[in-house]
Amino acid sequence: MLDINEVLAKYGTGDHGGFHVRVNFVASLDGAVTRDGLSDGLNNEDDLIVFSALRRLSDVVLVGAGTVRAQNYRALRLSSESVRWRQEHGFPPHPVLAVVSGDLDLDPGLRIFANPPHRPLVFTTAAAPAGRAADLADVAEVIRCGEPAGGIDVAAMLGELERRGLRRVLCEGGPRLFTSLLAADRVDELCLTLSPFLEAGTAGRITAPGPHAGWPMRLGHCFAAGDMLFLRYFRDRSAGPA
Ligand SMILES: NC(=O)c1ccc[n+]([C@@H]2O[C@H](COP(=O)([O-])OP(=O)(O)OC[C@H]3O[C@@H](n4cnc5c(N)ncnc54)[C@H](OP(=O)(O)O)[C@@H]3O)[C@@H](O)[C@H]2O)c1
């Protein structure tokens, strides 16, 4: 099994105080992002070690409402071992959780809102229903970023995170949110676990349907644990889109 300290060293941000958006996904060898609608069947213990190491290294975990609903996300509360490690390395005890939703179809009773160490942020647009925003305001801070037609204004949302000092952003998906970040060319890094299955079927990819981009990426590292492959790529801004 992977050693968490070795994983933390491999994924350390080489932090120079800049704003950085890292995205993490697991996919099958043929590119499926889910099995039976969830990522659970694709990951294993080693992938969960990488998943938790990436959380440990973040100031904020950004996730789309579709993933929150599908995966029934829990409140973002790290283990006591992670909290100790973060405090020794100059991080606050827990990262902040930020959810992106257009329609605010998020029940305030969801377990993601149950007793979190930080009040979650919910980013939405000017068109979001006022009643739902008011209900959610009991359990989260609702921030409107973006006009009705265009979805979330990615630059404004990331600007708001930066303004709050949340510079090390970890996006845990899903595909639609990833595609919005990509369309704005705001993905600095992709961590991709390749899971040793050929899923076939109808599952989607890590990106959602949308305009073609073709952004070049540069390999940061690649290592295996059993048959699982862990890839780290950086956006190569020395070249334009393909
Ligand atoms: N394999 C993996 O590593 C992995 C990781 C994450 C998720 N997943 C899977 O991916 C599936 C979910 O896919 P998804 O594409 O629906 O996930 P998603 O990106 O998490 O959620 C999509 C929803 O997020 C909100 N959203 C995202 N981008 C937005 C934007 N630019 N403007 C406004 N709202 C925005 C909208 O919420 P509203 O509907 O509330 O308006 C939208 O319907 C699940 O089956 C999950 O298990 C897999």
The ligand as an SDF file (V2000), in Angstrom:
LIG
                    3D

 48 52  0  0  0  0  0  0  0  0999 V2000
  -14.2620    9.5420  -11.3390 N   0  0  0  0  0  0  0  0  0  0  0  0
  -14.1240   10.6430  -10.6270 C   0  0  0  0  0  0  0  0  0  0  0  0
  -13.0280   10.9520  -10.1750 O   0  0  0  0  0  0  0  0  0  0  0  0
  -15.3170   11.5400  -10.4090 C   0  0  0  0  0  0  0  0  0  0  0  0
  -15.1340   12.7620   -9.7660 C   0  0  0  0  0  0  0  0  0  0  0  0
  -16.2460   13.5850   -9.5750 C   0  0  0  0  0  0  0  0  0  0  0  0
  -17.4940   13.1940  -10.0330 C   0  0  0  0  0  0  0  0  0  0  0  0
  -17.6280   11.9970  -10.6420 N   0  0  0  0  0  0  0  0  0  0  0  0
  -18.9510   11.5800  -11.1300 C   0  0  0  0  0  0  0  0  0  0  0  0
  -19.4410   12.5450  -12.0260 O   0  0  0  0  0  0  0  0  0  0  0  0
  -20.8610   12.5240  -11.9910 C   0  0  0  0  0  0  0  0  0  0  0  0
  -21.3870   13.9340  -11.8820 C   0  0  0  0  0  0  0  0  0  0  0  0
  -21.0680   14.6060  -13.0790 O   0  0  0  0  0  0  0  0  0  0  0  0
  -21.4380   16.1220  -13.3240 P   0  0  0  0  0  0  0  0  0  0  0  0
  -20.7590   16.5720  -14.5500 O   0  0  0  0  0  0  0  0  0  0  0  0
  -22.9060   16.3030  -13.1950 O   0  0  0  0  0  0  0  0  0  0  0  0
  -20.7830   16.7280  -12.0390 O   0  0  0  0  0  0  0  0  0  0  0  0
  -20.4970   18.1620  -11.4620 P   0  0  0  0  0  0  0  0  0  0  0  0
  -19.6570   18.9830  -12.3770 O   0  0  0  0  0  0  0  0  0  0  0  0
  -20.0080   17.8790  -10.0870 O   0  0  0  0  0  0  0  0  0  0  0  0
  -21.9230   18.7960  -11.2830 O   0  0  0  0  0  0  0  0  0  0  0  0
  -22.6320   19.4370  -12.2960 C   0  0  0  0  0  0  0  0  0  0  0  0
  -23.5100   20.4310  -11.5870 C   0  0  0  0  0  0  0  0  0  0  0  0
  -22.6690   21.3700  -10.9080 O   0  0  0  0  0  0  0  0  0  0  0  0
  -23.1260   22.6780  -11.1460 C   0  0  0  0  0  0  0  0  0  0  0  0
  -22.2010   23.3210  -12.0780 N   0  0  0  0  0  0  0  0  0  0  0  0
  -21.0410   22.8140  -12.5770 C   0  0  0  0  0  0  0  0  0  0  0  0
  -20.4520   23.7320  -13.3650 N   0  0  0  0  0  0  0  0  0  0  0  0
  -21.2620   24.8110  -13.3640 C   0  0  0  0  0  0  0  0  0  0  0  0
  -21.1980   26.0790  -13.9890 C   0  0  0  0  0  0  0  0  0  0  0  0
  -20.1810   26.4110  -14.8010 N   0  0  0  0  0  0  0  0  0  0  0  0
  -22.2020   26.9670  -13.7750 N   0  0  0  0  0  0  0  0  0  0  0  0
  -23.2440   26.6420  -12.9650 C   0  0  0  0  0  0  0  0  0  0  0  0
  -23.3580   25.4510  -12.3440 N   0  0  0  0  0  0  0  0  0  0  0  0
  -22.3670   24.5560  -12.5420 C   0  0  0  0  0  0  0  0  0  0  0  0
  -24.5230   22.5090  -11.7120 C   0  0  0  0  0  0  0  0  0  0  0  0
  -25.3220   22.3180  -10.5560 O   0  0  0  0  0  0  0  0  0  0  0  0
  -26.9180   22.4610  -10.4550 P   0  0  0  0  0  0  0  0  0  0  0  0
  -27.4540   21.2670  -11.1640 O   0  0  0  0  0  0  0  0  0  0  0  0
  -27.1780   22.4350   -8.9770 O   0  0  0  0  0  0  0  0  0  0  0  0
  -27.2850   23.7480  -11.1180 O   0  0  0  0  0  0  0  0  0  0  0  0
  -24.3740   21.2300  -12.5240 C   0  0  0  0  0  0  0  0  0  0  0  0
  -25.5810   20.5790  -12.7990 O   0  0  0  0  0  0  0  0  0  0  0  0
  -21.2730   11.6810  -10.8060 C   0  0  0  0  0  0  0  0  0  0  0  0
  -21.7360   10.4590  -11.3060 O   0  0  0  0  0  0  0  0  0  0  0  0
  -19.9860   11.5080  -10.0340 C   0  0  0  0  0  0  0  0  0  0  0  0
  -19.9400   10.2800   -9.3650 O   0  0  0  0  0  0  0  0  0  0  0  0
  -16.5700   11.1570  -10.8500 C   0  0  0  0  0  0  0  0  0  0  0  0
  1  2  1  0
  2  3  2  0
  2  4  1  0
  4  5  1  0
  4 48  2  0
  5  6  2  0
  6  7  1  0
  7  8  2  0
  8  9  1  0
  8 48  1  0
  9 10  1  0
  9 46  1  0
 10 11  1  0
 11 12  1  0
 11 44  1  0
 12 13  1  0
 13 14  1  0
 14 15  2  0
 14 16  1  0
 14 17  1  0
 17 18  1  0
 18 19  2  0
 18 20  1  0
 18 21  1  0
 21 22  1  0
 22 23  1  0
 23 24  1  0
 23 42  1  0
 24 25  1  0
 25 26  1  0
 25 36  1  0
 26 27  1  0
 26 35  1  0
 27 28  2  0
 28 29  1  0
 29 30  1  0
 29 35  2  0
 30 31  1  0
 30 32  2  0
 32 33  1  0
 33 34  2  0
 34 35  1  0
 36 37  1  0
 36 42  1  0
 37 38  1  0
 38 39  2  0
 38 40  1  0
 38 41  1  0
 42 43  1  0
 44 45  1  0
 44 46  1  0
 46 47  1  0
M  CHG  2   8   1  16  -1
M  END
$$$$
